[in-house]
Amino acid sequence: MIFLEYLGIPGYPGGICLFLVGALVHFHYLSFPTAFLVSLIAATAACCCTYWVCSLWNRPIQRFVDQRPSFRKKFDQAQGIIDQHGTKGLFLARMLPVVRAMISIPAGLLKMDFLPYVVYSALGSAIYIAVCIYIGSLFLGLVT
């Protein structure tokens, strides 16, 4: 589920899954390190897939984005973050709910350097994933 969310599929509510993973951690079905690492690997793999697809199929994807006004708005927001802040913007965008999944598309289309892209994506995603799992676990601890 996390892999699918980070592919940048519009409207896919994969972020909710991380809170549910936190519930599994709370009830000891998963350990926090296992849940965190599996989620981070899935997120980073999806980010890399989206980056390479967008980097290699630049023109068709650009046409697809241009034909969908609602998608275009989110894309422009994500591209603005990269244009203005570079890798720092990418790092911060990985922690923002809607932009998190979209930021790989402009990064690939702009052919951002791959190694910094992966490092900053993984770091930003790691923080977001850890916080979501922790909140999911903590919230269930308060409710039960």
N, C-alpha and C positions, 0 to 999 in steps of 0.2 A: 504494500500500500504506500509506503514512504517512497519507494522507488518511483511509483506512478505519479505521485504528487510532484516530485522534483523533476520529472520530465517536462513540466510546464503545461500540462493539460488544463485548459481553462475550466474553472468551476469544479474541479475535483477536490473534495474536502479531506485531503490526506492528513492535514495537520492535526485533526481531531484524533487520529490514530495514536499519536504520541502520548496523549493524555490517557488513552486506554492502555497503552503499554505501561504507563505509570501505575495503573490499577493492577496489572499483572505483577509488577514489581512489589507493590504493596502487599499483595496476597501470596508472595513468595513463589509464584509460578515461574518467574524469571529473576535472575540477579540483575542489579543495576548495571554492572559492567557489561554483561552479555547483551542486555537490551540496548544499551548505549552504543556499543561497537557494531552490532548488527544494523541498527538504524543509521549510524554514521556511514557505514560502508554502502548501504543501499542509497543514501542521499548523494554521496560522492560519486558513485557509479552512474546514477541518473544524471547528475550535473555534467559529467564527462560525456555521456551519450548525447545529451542535448547540445552541448558545446560543439561536438564534432559534426553532428548532423547539420547544425546551423552554419558552421564554418564551411562545410563541403557543398551544401546545397543553398548557397547564399541567395541567389536570385529567386528561385521558386518560393522560398520561405518569405522573402521580402514582399513578393506579390501577395501571398496569403495574408500577411499582416496588413498590408495596405487595403485589402478588400473588406476588412472587418473593423468598423469604427470603434467598437468597444474594446477589442483586442489591441487596436492601434494605440488607444489612450494608455493602457497599462504598459505596452511596449515602450512608448515615448517616455513614460515615467522612469522605467528601468534604465533605458538608454541615457537619460539625463543624469542619473546617479553615476553611471560609469564615466560619462563624458566629464562630469564636474569633479568627481572624487577618485576616479581610477580604482585601484585595488582596495583602498580604504572604503570606498563606496560599495564595492562588491562584498566586502566583509560585513559591513553594516546591513546591506540589503538582505543577506542570508538570515537576518533576524527579524525581518518585517513580514507580516503575514501574507499579503498578496504578492508583493514584489519578490519575495524569496523564491518562488517557483518560476517567475518570469525572467529573472536577471541573466540566466544562462543563454537566452535567445539573443539579446543584443551583444553579449560577450562573444558569442560564436560568430555572429554576423560582422562584428567589428574586428574579428580575429585577434582578440586580446591574447597576449603571451600566455601559453598554456600552463606552464609550471606555476607562475604566480596565481593564475586563475584557480587551479586545483588547490593550492595551499590556502588561499584566502577563503575559498568556498568551503573547504573542509573545516577551517577554524570557526568561521561564522556559523556553519551548520552545527558544529559540535556544541557551541554555546546554546543555540536554540533548542537542540534536541535534549541536552542535559536539563535545561530549565523546564521544558514541557514534561519530560518524564518525572522529574522531581515534583512539579506541581500536581500532576495526576496522582502520584503516590501520596503526597501530602494531603490533597483534598479528600481522597478516600479515607485517609486516616482520621480526618476531622468528622467525616460523615458517619463512619461506622463505629 
